[in-house]
Amino acid sequence: MRPAIVGALTTLALLSLAACSGSSDAPVQPPTLPDPPSTATPTLTRTVVMSGLSSPWDIAATSDGTLFFTERCRGLSVRHTDGSVTRLFGTVGSSLVAADLLCQGQSGVHGIALDPAFATNRVAYVFMTSTATTPRTNRVVRLVLGTDLRSASSRTDIIADIAFKNAANAHGGAGAHSGGRLRFGPDGYLYIATGDNHNGTIPQSPTVLGGKVLRVTTSGAAAPGNNAPAGFDARIYSYGHRNVQGISFRPGSGQLFVADHGPNHSDEVTPLVAGGNGGWDPQNRTSLNCADGYCGYAGNASTMPMTDLARFPNALRPSWSNSGASQGMGPLVFLTGTAWRGWNGRLAVGLMAGQRIDVLTIDGTGVATERVNAGLPGTRYRALTMGPDGSLYVATDSGEIWRVTPGV
Ligand SMILES: [Ca+2]
C-alpha cells in the first residue's frame, strides 16, 4: 500500500502546484506512479517434504504447516508439524478403518478437502471408492478429527451414489475414470469432480453422477444456484466432462476452472458456469464403430472432440486445449501471492504423461494467452494445492510431496 499512497499524494501535490502556477513555463515533473505489477519470473525453491509414499493423490495444508495427504490404496494421513505421521482413515492401521474401501484400477482414495471452518470444527472430506453397495460406487465421506489431529471418527457418507466403473470393458479395467478431486469454493460449497467410467452415455446423462462437477452443501445436499437443466439431479453444477482431475477457483472472480483429462489427442482447461455443458459426448458415433458403446478413444479431435460444438453449440469453451498429444492432464491450481511475482494469479497445470507443470496466463475472458514450463523436474504430477503459507504443494506418482516456495 505504501508506494501507492506516496504516488497518489505526489500526484495531488503536482496538480496543486500546476494549478497555482497558472501559465508558468516552469517544467512540471511527471507524477510518481506506483510500481506496475511485477512481470518477473519467480525463483523456485523445491523442498522434498515426504518420500516413499504409496500413490499419493491429494494434499491439504493448514496455516501452521500441518499437511493432510491421501494415498490411493491406504487412505488419509496427516503429517504433523514435528514431522510425525498419523494414519487417520482407511485400511487397517488407520485410526478409523474403512472396511468398505476399494482400491481398484485408477480408483481408491482420491481427493481431500478441509471444511471452511476446519480451525474450529476439524471436519475433513475424502473421496473414496466403496464396496458398501452393489453396484459399488464412489463416495464423499465426512470425518471429524480429534483436537490433536491424531484420530478420526463420526464418518458420514454425504454422497454415496457417484458412478464407478464396476467391470472391465474393451477400454480397460474396472475403476477407470472416477474423477475424484474435492475443493471448497469461495462460496463455501463443496465442489466434486467425477469421471465418465469409460461409459458412452454417462457424461450427458441427467441423473448419473459421472462426467460431472457436483456442487453441494457440507451435508451433501444440492447447493442453491446450480442451475442444472430441468430433469437433472440438482447436485449437478456442470456436465459433459470426461475425467475431471483438477479444480481451482480464479482469484478475484471466484470462477471455477477445471482440468479435464483427455484421450489420445487433447486435454482441456475450461472455465465453468453453473448449468454448463462441457461438450463431451462419447456415444452414438456409428462411423467410429465404438467398442462397448464408448467412443472415448476413437476417432480424433474432429470426429470425437473434447468439446463437441456440432452437437452442443453452447458448450463451454476451453481456455486451453492441449491438442496434438496425450499428455495426461491432472491437477491445476491458481498461484496466489505477491511472492509469485509475475506468476501471481496465473494457473499452474500438472501433466502426468507430459511430466511437467505448465503455467498459463489467463486473460479477462478466460482464454489462455501464454504458456510456460515452470522448470521443475520431470515427473508425473498428481496433485497441486496452494498452502496458506503461499507455497505450492505438489504430489507426484513417484511417491513424493514437495513444497515449492517462490522468491526473487
Ligand atoms: Ca470440453
Boltz pocket constraint, residues with backbone or C-beta under 6 A from the ligand:
constraints:
  - pocket:
      binder: B
      contacts: [[A, 240], [A, 260], [A, 268], [A, 270], [A, 278], [A, 279], [A, 280], [A, 306], [A, 307], [A, 308], [A, 316], [A, 318]]
      max_distance: 6.0
